[in-house]
Amino acid sequence: MGIVVLKPAGTEEEFARLAGQRHYSIGRHSDNDIVIITFYTGVSRFHCDIQVSPESVRVLDKSSSYGTYVNDVQIEPRVPRELVDGDRLRFGRHFELDVVIQGNGDELDEANNTKTTVGDKLLSLFGLR
């Protein structure tokens, strides 16, 4: 797999780049790799993982309170679900991310694997910060 880019649904704004062979935790708690600070209910403290490997990209719901959805279909908790380019992730009722998979993995070293606070970038994107 190449680099996985997560974007707020329906935008071209990039706020998270995932690469390498690892798991990325997503949720409201500051211990996650991707921290989502949102105005909406529906994102749990430890909501889900995105697992990136050379063979695939998968999402794993961590038994979140409001569920994780791929293309409007709720995934089963604790059962990995493969993601493909163009999929839309939804956490709870409102928070959506578009999945973009770029390249074939040759550019993995260039990906930014640092902690991302999605709320900060979304506030900036919508001119609230």
Secondary structure, DSSP 8 states (H G I E B T S, - for coil): --EEEEEETT-----EEE-SSEEEEEESSTTSSEE---SSS---TT-EEEEE-SS-EEEEE-S-SS-EEETTEE--TTS-EEE-TT-EEEETTTEEEEEEEESSSTTGGGS--S-EEHHHHHHHHTT--
